[in-house]
Amino acid sequence: MFKKVLIVDDHDDINNGVLNILNTFNIETIQNAQYCDDAHLKVKKAVFDGQNFDLLITDLSFKKDHRECKISSGEELIATLKIEYPELPIIVYSMNSLLQKVRTLINKHHINAYVCKDRKGSLELSQAIEAVYNKKLFLSPQVKNALSSKSDSEIDDYDIELIKQLSLGLSQTEISKHFEQHHITPSSLSSVEKRLNKLKDLFKANNAIHLVSIIKDLGLL
């Protein structure tokens, strides 16, 4: 079983709950961090000292306060750590159950498990720890379909990039040129217009600005 685990969550109750679960596995060393910057430093120091963490369990959302943080979200922390320490197993423990978010974390950042915080969250987190230790991917039932074929109600990476460019103030013509320059297909202006109209219909957005706002509120951007 894992010997050294880091919990990253800004709620004491959650930290204590995860700690209790980890204690059932008789894990030797358990540390916690309430800021992503602190978690990053703890992982780096552990590696420097030759006492690496075997597992990291993190939330995605962290409330902002008076402290300035370079890494402000769990997803940013995951992205950073997976680049620097790709072999570090990571379990996400979050209220967020959006399939697009889960799919991105698995396909882009290669997390090892995604557990939803709900009534059975503690049980599923325990199952996830065992699964990850045995080199298996674990997903809570609510997000099991994250890796299945997409339904019409979901959006893909192309859509996310399109909305991201909209949020930066680019016009449809500029987005078309940006896609062409970065070899993102389809890149034609007509394709961009059609996809944008479909997204506005899908999310019942009045205009592009409203669409960007909706997507941000859903945590997809």
C-alpha positions in Angstrom: 0.0 0.0 0.0 1.0 3.6 -0.4 3.4 4.9 2.3 3.3 8.6 2.0 0.2 10.6 0.9 -0.6 14.3 0.5 -4.2 15.6 0.8 -4.9 19.0 -0.8 -8.2 20.6 0.2 -9.1 23.9 1.9 -11.9 22.5 4.1 -10.9 21.0 7.5 -13.8 18.6 7.5 -12.9 17.1 4.2 -9.2 16.9 5.2 -10.2 15.0 8.4 -12.6 12.7 6.4 -9.9 11.8 3.9 -7.4 11.3 6.8 -9.8 8.9 8.5 -10.0 6.9 5.2 -6.3 6.8 4.7 -5.8 5.6 8.3 -7.7 2.5 7.5 -4.9 1.6 5.1 -2.3 2.1 7.8 -0.4 4.6 5.7 2.8 5.7 7.4 3.0 9.4 6.5 0.0 11.6 5.7 0.4 15.4 5.1 -2.1 18.0 4.0 -2.1 21.4 2.3 -4.9 24.0 2.1 -3.2 25.9 -0.8 -2.1 24.5 -4.1 1.2 26.5 -3.9 1.9 24.8 -0.6 1.1 21.4 -2.1 3.5 22.0 -5.0 6.3 23.0 -2.6 5.7 20.0 -0.4 5.9 17.6 -3.4 9.1 19.4 -4.7 10.7 19.2 -1.2 9.8 15.6 -0.8 11.5 14.7 -4.1 14.5 16.8 -3.1 14.8 15.0 0.2 14.4 11.6 -1.5 11.2 10.9 0.3 8.7 11.2 -2.5 4.9 11.1 -2.0 3.3 7.9 -3.3 -0.1 9.5 -3.9 -1.8 12.9 -4.0 -5.5 13.4 -3.4 -6.8 16.9 -4.4 -10.0 18.9 -4.8 -10.4 21.1 -7.9 -11.9 24.3 -6.4 -10.1 26.5 -3.8 -11.6 29.7 -2.4 -9.6 32.8 -2.9 -8.6 34.8 0.2 -6.0 37.5 1.1 -3.1 35.3 0.0 -1.7 35.6 -3.5 -1.3 32.2 -5.2 0.6 31.2 -8.3 -1.4 28.0 -8.6 -5.0 28.8 -7.7 -6.9 25.6 -8.7 -6.6 21.9 -8.4 -6.5 21.5 -12.2 -3.5 23.9 -12.4 -1.8 21.9 -9.7 -2.5 18.7 -11.5 -1.2 20.0 -14.8 2.0 21.3 -13.1 2.7 18.1 -11.2 2.0 15.8 -14.1 4.6 17.7 -16.1 7.2 17.7 -13.4 6.4 14.3 -11.8 4.4 12.3 -14.3 4.7 9.1 -12.3 2.9 10.6 -9.2 -0.5 9.1 -8.9 -3.3 11.6 -8.5 -6.9 11.2 -7.3 -9.3 14.0 -7.7 -12.0 14.3 -5.0 -14.5 16.9 -6.1 -18.1 18.1 -6.1 -17.8 18.8 -9.8 -19.4 16.0 -11.9 -19.2 17.5 -15.4 -18.2 14.8 -17.8 -16.2 17.2 -20.0 -14.1 18.3 -17.0 -13.4 14.6 -16.0 -12.6 13.7 -19.6 -10.1 16.5 -19.9 -8.4 15.6 -16.6 -8.0 12.0 -17.7 -7.0 12.5 -21.3 -5.0 15.7 -21.0 -3.5 15.5 -17.5 -3.6 11.7 -17.0 -5.2 11.6 -13.5 -5.5 8.1 -12.0 -9.0 8.4 -10.4 -12.0 10.8 -10.1 -14.2 10.5 -7.1 -17.3 12.6 -6.6 -18.0 14.1 -3.1 -21.4 12.9 -2.3 -23.2 10.4 0.0 -21.0 7.5 -1.1 -17.9 9.6 -1.6 -16.0 8.1 1.4 -16.6 4.5 0.2 -15.7 5.4 -3.4 -12.5 7.2 -2.3 -11.5 4.1 -0.4 -12.2 2.0 -3.5 -10.2 4.5 -5.6 -7.2 4.3 -3.4 -7.1 0.5 -3.8 -7.7 0.7 -7.5 -4.9 3.3 -8.1 -2.5 1.3 -5.9 -3.2 -1.7 -8.3 -2.6 0.5 -11.3 -6.2 0.8 -12.3 -8.3 3.8 -13.3 -11.2 4.5 -11.0 -14.3 6.7 -11.7 -17.3 7.3 -9.5 -20.5 6.0 -11.1 -21.7 9.6 -11.8 -18.9 10.2 -14.2 -18.4 6.7 -15.6 -19.6 7.9 -19.0 -16.8 10.5 -19.2 -14.8 8.1 -21.5 -17.7 6.8 -23.5 -18.9 8.2 -26.8 -20.0 11.9 -26.4 -23.6 12.7 -26.5 -25.1 15.7 -28.3 -25.4 17.5 -25.0 -21.6 17.6 -24.4 -18.8 19.7 -25.9 -15.4 18.6 -27.0 -11.9 20.2 -27.0 -12.6 22.0 -30.2 -15.6 23.8 -28.6 -13.6 24.7 -25.5 -10.8 26.2 -27.7 -13.4 28.1 -29.7 -15.1 29.5 -26.6 -11.6 30.3 -25.0 -10.7 32.5 -28.0 -14.1 34.2 -27.8 -13.4 35.0 -24.1 -10.1 36.6 -25.2 -12.1 39.0 -27.4 -11.4 37.5 -30.8 -13.9 37.8 -33.6 -15.1 34.8 -35.6 -12.8 35.9 -38.4 -9.9 36.1 -36.1 -10.7 32.8 -34.5 -10.8 31.2 -38.0 -7.3 32.6 -38.7 -6.1 31.5 -35.3 -7.3 27.9 -35.9 -5.7 27.9 -39.4 -2.3 29.1 -37.9 -2.4 26.5 -35.2 -3.6 23.7 -37.4 -6.9 23.3 -35.6 -9.6 21.9 -37.8 -12.1 22.8 -39.1 -10.8 26.3 -39.4 -12.9 27.9 -42.1 -15.0 30.9 -41.1 -18.2 29.1 -42.0 -17.3 26.1 -39.8 -16.6 28.5 -36.8 -19.9 30.3 -37.4 -21.9 27.0 -37.6 -20.3 25.6 -34.5 -20.8 28.8 -32.5 -24.5 28.9 -33.5 -24.9 25.3 -32.4 -23.3 26.0 -29.1 -25.5 29.0 -28.5 -28.5 26.8 -29.2 -27.2 24.0 -27.0 -26.7 26.2 -24.0 -29.6 28.6 -24.8 -27.2 31.5 -24.9 -28.5 34.9 -26.3 -25.1 35.8 -27.8 -21.4 35.0 -27.7 -20.8 36.9 -24.5 -23.6 35.1 -22.8 -22.3 31.7 -24.0 -18.8 32.5 -22.6 -20.4 33.4 -19.2 -22.4 30.1 -19.2 -19.4 28.0 -20.0 -17.4 29.7 -17.3 -20.1 29.2 -14.7 -20.2 25.5 -15.6 -16.4 25.3 -14.9 -15.6 24.2 -18.4 -13.3 27.2 -19.1 
